[in-house]
Amino acid sequence: MGNGSDVIVVGAGIVGSSAAYHLAAEGASVTLIEQSHPAGGPTGKSSALLHAFYLMPELSQLAIRGRDILVSLPEIAGEGAFVTQIGMMWVCGKDNAESWSAAAERIRGEGAAMETLTPQAFADAAPGFTLDDVTLAIWEPEYGYADAFGATNAIARAARAKGARLLQNTPVARLLRQGDRVTGVELKDGACLEVDTVVLAAGPWTRRLLATAQLDLPLHVERHPMAVLDAGGKARQVMPFAWCDDISCNYARPDNDGVILAGTWAGGGTGVRHEEAVRPRLVEDPDHYMEGMDEAESVEIVETFATRVPAMLQLGIRPGYAGLYDMSPDDLPVIGAMPGVEGLVVSAGSSGHGFKTGPAVGEAIAHLVTRGPQPILAPFSPTRFKAA
């Protein structure tokens, strides 16, 4: 395809914005098309936890590189810092201690600071947290959380500064296909843009757009509620770090000192699915779903912290909100050239890993388009669903 290639990137979430930036940096001619504004979809509602801990090496490596890109945004974009490095704490029970310990050892070798803590060391590091069933804790001092909206918009602006064209408030009606090649997109206003390569980074809208070119992937969309707790200036006292509990199946982080964001998860984040955890409800139409939360949903999330962090139950409940997760059947992202056609690269099914890996996924997609196959993306190829 060469660096002179014309590329359209559909979707200005974290992956699309990063892909546009890195494509423009490689000398490609790029148009980034977004139906609302950068981070206007699931990216902007992400809890934006940053961690390198994954049981799958490629996810760890993408998360490490993703953080590096986010931390270097002041140089890349000439804008403020978007990462709050308060550390990330994990706990697990006896079932997973061995595999987690091995993963931590591997990830240290991949360049992330990571400590395994005994239950006692965890207790010392986390006053106010109880030890129920904790066999192992993992501490990632360089990680924490990011400002998802601010970082994504900074990357989109950096892409524009490198020469990319950004079309906001511009819905894509369909992919243009001729024979076995995707040749561009048609916009809602009827304009047709033809290019060498289309990168589809449209999250929950992926299947709808694929269908316009007689293509499909086995993706589904889940609604993920996020409780917002009023910590009255004591957020970091109650929740001093970004947190993930494999035993209670929940996660949380402070947002400065005012509030704590909290959610539940059904696994998948580490590659281990918790079948007993309640799966979030499916969303048929990503344009119309319940973005707000009823108080009962927030209470349900908070109650999962009752035994581990009793102080969480004393906090006030603010109106929560819900984002969308674009899910694949194996909880792993779907990234790569779409089988059956030329000229189409997909990044979808981020399954809740999207924000932390996103900056690096965008970079790897840019390299895929301009330089050829990227080994780090190989396990995520859409071709793994061919038999399905």
N, C-alpha and C positions, 0 to 999 in steps of 0.2 A: 504493500500500500504506500509506503514511503512517507516522509514527513510532510510532503506537500498535500497530503490527503485532506479532503473536505470532510469534516465530521459534524454531525448533529448529536448533541447530548440532550435526551428528553428527561427532565426532572432535575431541579436544583436543590435537592437535599444534600446531605454531606457527601455522598458518593458522586453524584452528578456534578456538583460544584468542584469537587477535587479533581474529577476526571477532566473537566473543562480546563481547569488551571494547568494541570500537568500536560495535557494535549497542546495547549497554547505554548507552554514552555518548550515543548519539543518541536515547535514550528508548524504545527498543523493549523489549518484554518477552521475555527470552531464556532458553532452557534449553540448556545445553551438556552433551551426553551423550557419555560416553567409556567404552569397554569395559574399560579398565584404569585408568590414571591419566594426567594431563597429561604429554605427551612419552613415553608408554608404547610408542609405535610407532616408525616410522623417525626422527621428530624427535629422539628421545633418543639415537639412534645416529649422528646426523649429525656430520660432521667440522666443521660450523659455520664454515666459512671465510666471511669477509666480504670482498666486493670489489664495485666498481662497474663493472668492465671487462666489457662484453658488446658483441657486434657489433650487437645489436638494441636500439634506443633505449628501448623500453618496459621491457625487462629491466633495463637500466642504471638507469632512473628508479625502478623498484620496489626495486632493490637499494640505491640511495642513500636512499630514504625508509625502507626497512627498517632500515638502520643508524641513521638518525636516531631512529627509535622505540626501538630497542634501547639506544641511548646515553642516551635520556631516561627509561629505566625507573626510575632512582632517584626521579625526580619523580613519574612516573605511578603506580608501585607502592609507593613508599616503601621500596624494598629496595636492596640493594647493587648495585654495578656488575657487569655481565655481559659486557662487551666488553673484550678485550685488544688494544690498538691497537699491534701490533708492525709494521704495514705488510704489504703484499701485493706480491710480486714475480712478474712473468710474464716468460717468454722465448719467442721464436718464431724460426723460420728465415726464409730469404729469401722463401718462397712466400707467407707471410702478413704480412710486414712492412708492406706498403703499406696493407692494409685495417686492420691493427691501429693504425697511426699515425693514420689518419683517424678511427678510433673514439675513440682517446684524446683527440684534438682536440675531437670532439663532446662527449665526456663532461665534459671540463673546462668547457665551456659550460653543462653541466647542473648544475654545482655541486660536482663532486668534485675533490679535488686529485689530479692524475695527471701523472707525468713520464715522458717517453720517454727512454730511456738508450741511448747508443751501446754497442757491445760493451765498449769500454774502461771506460766509466763503470760498466757493470754489474760488470765484473771488480773495479773499485775498491770497489764497494759490497758485494761478495759474496766475501770472501776464502775460499779453500777450494773455490770452485765453478770448474769449467773452462768454457772458452768454446766448446767444440765446436759448430759450426754456428749459434751465436747471432748473429742479424743485428740484433735489436732486443730491448730489455727495457722493461718498463713497471713503474713503481713507484707504488704507491698508499699514501702515508704514513698516511692516516687509518684504514686498514682493518686486517684481521688475522683474529681469530677470536672466537667468543662461546662462552659456556657455554649450550649448547642446552637442557639439562634445566632449569637454574636459571632462565633467561630465560622459557621457556615456562610454567613453574609460576608465576612472578611475574606474568605476564600473565593467567593463569587466575585467580589470586587477586585481581588488580585488577578483572577482569570481575565477580567475585562481590561485591567492594566496591561496584561500580556497580549492583548489583541483579540480576545474572544468577544463575540457579540452575545449580549444577554437580552433575550426577549421575555419580559415578565408579563403576567396577566394574559398569557397566550396559550390557550388549550390546544393540544394536538388531537385532531379528530381521528386520524388513522395513519398507519404505516403504509407507504407505497411499495407495492411488490410487482416485479415483472419476472415471470417464470420463477427461477430459483434464486432470485436476488432481491433483497430489500434495497430500494433506491432512494429513499428519503421519507418525508412525512407530508401529510396534508394538514394544514391548520384548520381550526373551527371556522375561520372566515373564508375558507376555500383556497387560500394560497398554498401552492405546492413547492416544497423546497427539495431539491435533488442533491444528493451527496454520495461520496464513496462509502461511508460507513455511518450507521446509526448506532449510538450507544443508548440503550433503553434502561434508565435508572429511575423508573417510575413507581417503585414500591408497590403499594396496594392497587395501583392502576395498571400494573404490568399485564395481567391476563386480558383485560379489556382491550388494550392496544395490540397485544399479540394476535388476538382473535381477528382483528381487522386485516391481518395478513395470513389468515388460515393457519396460525401457529398456536401452540399451547404449552404450558408447563403446569405440573401438579402443585399449584400454590393455593393457599387459602389465607384469609385475613382474620385476625383475632383482635378483639377490643381489649386493651390493657389499661385497667384503672390505676390511678396514682392518688394516694391519699396525701393531703397537705395538712401538716400538723402545726398549730401555732405554738411556738416554743418560748414566746415572750422574752426574746433576747438570750435564751439559754440553749439554743439548738446544739451548739458544739459541746456543751456540758453533758447533755443527754446522749448525743450521737457524735462523738468526736472525730469520726472518720467515715469514709464510705464503707458500707457494710453489706455482706452477703452471708446468709445462714443456710447451709445445706440441710440442716436438721429441721428447722421451722419453715423452710422454703420461703424466706422473705429477704428483702433487701431494703436499704435506706441510705440516705445521706442528708447532711445538713445543707441548707442553702443560706450561706452566710450565718448570721446568728438568729434570724427571725423565725425561720420555719424548717421543718424536716419533711422531706419527701419520702414516702414509703410505699412499697408494693410487694406483691407476692409473685412467685415464679414457680413454674412446674418443671424446673430443671432445664435441660437443654443448653443452658448457659455454659455448663462445663462439659457437655456431651453426655451427661447422664440424665435421663428423663425420670421425673418423679410421677409414677402412674397414679399415686394416691392423691396428688394435689389436683385441685379442681381446675379443669381447662377453662380458659376464658371463653366468652361467648363469640361465636362466629359472626362476621359482618359480611352481608351480601353486597352492599353498595357502599364503597368507601366515601362517597360524597354525602351520604346520609346515615349517620350512626349517632349513638348517644354520647356526645362529647363531655357532658357534665356527669356528675355522679350523685346518686342519692346517698344520704348520710349512712344508711345501713351498709353500703359497700365500703365506705371509709372505716366504719367501726369494725367490720370483718377483717380488714387489713391490719388495723391497729391491734386487734386481739391476738394476732399471730405472734406479737412481740411480748405478750403478757408474762410468760415465764422467763424469757431471756433478758428483756430490758423493761422492768416494771415501771420505770419512770415515764415510759412512752404513754402509758394509760392515763397519766395526769395531764397530758397536753390537750389543748383545745383543738377541735376539728374545724378546719376551714373548708370551703367548697373544693372538692377534688376535681380531677379532670381525667379523661381517658384518651389515650393515643391508639394508633393502629400498629400491629405487628404483621408484617408480610411473612408468612410462614411456609417452609418447605416440609415435605414428609419426614425428613431425617433431622430437622432443626438446624441444618447447615445452609449457609448461603448458596445461591445459584449464580455463578459468575463465569462468563466466558462467551465464546462464539456460539450462536444459536445453531443447533444442528438442522440440516435440511435446507438451509438458505445461506447465501453469501451476504456479507455486508451488514450483519446485525450482531451486536455484542450486547449481552444482557447482564445486568446486576440486579438480582431480586432475591426474595426469600431470605432476607437478612435475619429473620427469626430472633430478633432481639439483640443481635450482636452488632447491629448496623452502625451505631455512632462511633464506638471506640475503634473499630476496624476501618470505618469509612474513608478517612483521609488516605490510608494506605491502599485500600481497594481501588479508589479513584486513580491513584498513581499507577498501580499495576495494570489497570484497564488501559490507561494511556500508553503504557509500554507495550501492551498486547497489540493495540491498534497500530502503533508506529514501528515496533521492533519485532513483533512475532510472539509466539507462546511464552507465557510466564510460569515457570514451575510452581511458584507459590499458589497459583490459582488452580492448578490441575485437579485437586480433590473436589473442587466446587463446580466442575464443568457441568453444564446442562445435559451433556450426553449421558450422564449417569441414570437418567430417567427414561432412556430410549425404550427399554423393555416394558416400562409401565404402560 
